Amino acid sequence: LSILVNHVTCALCDMVCTSVSSLKAHIRFRHCNERPFHCHLCDRSFKNTYDLHKHVETHNDSDAYSCEVEGCGFTSRTLQTLRQHYKRV
């Protein structure tokens, strides 16, 4: 751990962070395998609640999201997939 004028460098990958707290977050998400957020519908687990929420959406039985472009008919189980569809078309 080296500190340079308001910057902290990760000893594991040389990533430069602007604070010790951002370095701790970097290490937790990039270098630790801890996944404390568990899906209640399957055995998968995640590093943060955002990724868990995106995953839980994939368990929807129905296609909850549909393209609003007339005549398209595209549907998906996740909002993220629908957004990717809009970017492609």
C-alpha positions as CSV (number, residue, x, y, z in Angstrom):
1,L,0.0,0.0,0.0
2,S,1.6,3.2,-1.1
3,I,0.1,6.7,-0.6
4,L,0.8,9.4,-3.1
5,V,-0.7,13.0,-2.8
6,N,-4.3,12.0,-2.1
7,H,-4.0,8.7,-4.0
8,V,-3.7,5.2,-2.8
9,T,-2.4,2.4,-4.9
10,C,-3.6,-1.2,-4.7
11,A,-0.8,-3.6,-4.0
12,L,-2.5,-6.4,-5.9
13,C,-3.0,-4.7,-9.3
14,D,-1.6,-1.2,-9.1
15,M,-5.0,0.4,-9.4
16,V,-4.9,4.0,-8.1
17,C,-7.8,5.1,-5.9
18,T,-8.6,8.5,-4.5
19,S,-9.2,7.3,-0.9
20,V,-8.6,4.5,1.5
21,S,-12.3,3.7,1.5
22,S,-12.5,3.5,-2.3
23,L,-9.4,1.2,-2.2
24,K,-11.2,-1.1,0.3
25,A,-14.2,-1.2,-2.0
26,H,-12.0,-2.0,-5.0
27,I,-10.3,-4.8,-3.1
28,R,-13.6,-6.2,-1.9
29,F,-15.2,-6.2,-5.4
30,R,-12.1,-7.1,-7.5
31,H,-9.9,-9.3,-5.4
32,C,-12.2,-11.1,-2.9
33,N,-14.5,-14.0,-3.7
34,E,-16.9,-13.2,-0.9
35,R,-20.5,-13.2,-2.2
36,P,-22.8,-12.4,0.7
37,F,-26.0,-11.7,-1.2
38,H,-27.8,-15.0,-1.9
39,C,-30.7,-15.6,-4.3
40,H,-33.7,-17.0,-2.4
41,L,-34.8,-18.9,-5.6
42,C,-31.6,-20.7,-6.5
43,D,-28.1,-21.4,-5.2
44,R,-26.4,-18.3,-6.8
45,S,-24.9,-15.6,-4.8
46,F,-23.5,-12.1,-5.6
47,K,-21.1,-9.5,-4.4
48,N,-23.7,-6.7,-4.2
49,T,-27.4,-6.1,-4.1
50,Y,-27.5,-4.6,-7.6
51,D,-26.2,-7.8,-9.2
52,L,-28.6,-9.9,-7.0
53,H,-31.6,-7.8,-8.1
54,K,-30.6,-8.1,-11.8
55,H,-30.3,-11.9,-11.4
56,V,-33.7,-12.3,-9.5
57,E,-35.4,-10.7,-12.5
58,T,-34.3,-13.7,-14.6
59,H,-36.5,-16.0,-12.5
60,N,-39.7,-14.2,-13.8
61,D,-41.9,-16.8,-15.5
62,S,-43.4,-14.3,-17.9
63,D,-41.8,-11.8,-20.2
64,A,-42.4,-8.7,-18.1
65,Y,-40.8,-6.3,-20.5
66,S,-41.8,-5.7,-24.1
67,C,-40.7,-3.5,-27.0
68,E,-43.0,-0.6,-27.6
69,V,-42.0,-0.2,-31.3
70,E,-45.1,-1.1,-33.4
71,G,-44.8,-4.5,-35.0
72,C,-41.6,-5.5,-33.1
73,G,-43.0,-8.1,-30.6
74,F,-39.6,-8.4,-28.7
75,T,-40.1,-9.4,-25.1
76,S,-37.7,-10.1,-22.2
77,R,-37.7,-11.1,-18.6
78,T,-35.3,-8.3,-17.6
79,L,-35.2,-4.6,-18.1
80,Q,-31.5,-4.7,-18.9
81,T,-32.1,-7.1,-21.9
82,L,-34.9,-4.8,-23.1
83,R,-32.5,-1.8,-22.9
84,Q,-29.9,-3.7,-24.9
85,H,-32.6,-4.5,-27.5
86,Y,-33.4,-0.8,-27.9
87,K,-29.7,0.0,-28.4
88,R,-29.3,-2.7,-31.1
89,V,-32.4,-1.6,-33.1
